[in-house]
Amino acid sequence: MNKIKITIGSQEFIATLADNATAQSFKEKLPLTVSMTELHGNEYYVYLDSGFKTTGYAPDTIKKGDIKVYGSDCLVFFYETFSNPGYKYSDIGSFENPDGLKDALKAGAKKITIQAF
């Protein structure tokens, strides 16, 4: 399995990458340091300088801890589970333990470091 470490402020999280071209394309961009913005009370996002290989689909449900790409260049971390109204995403992976993710993002979204290990 491919794993990545995501440091949000002073908290570290481990995520497992999906077994697909989007996740591989994302891993090739690492390491990254980004600043993310909150949206809709359920996610944080950032547009990256270059796009990903994507296979967008509209999942019925977005789960807390999902890591996805919206469009071809928008990285999204979801901190709440909700029914998707039809937006298309491509899977990158998911946080292994998303407990505390919401609070970490609210406190440290201005400095997020993502690296492979």
Buried (B, 14 or more C-beta within 10 A) or exposed (E): EBEBBBBBBEBEBEBBBBEBEBBBBBBEBEEBEBEBEBEEEBBBBBEBEEEBBBEBEEBEEBEBBBBBBBBBBBBBBBBBEBEEEEEBBBBBBBBEEBEEBBEBBEEBBEEBBBEBE
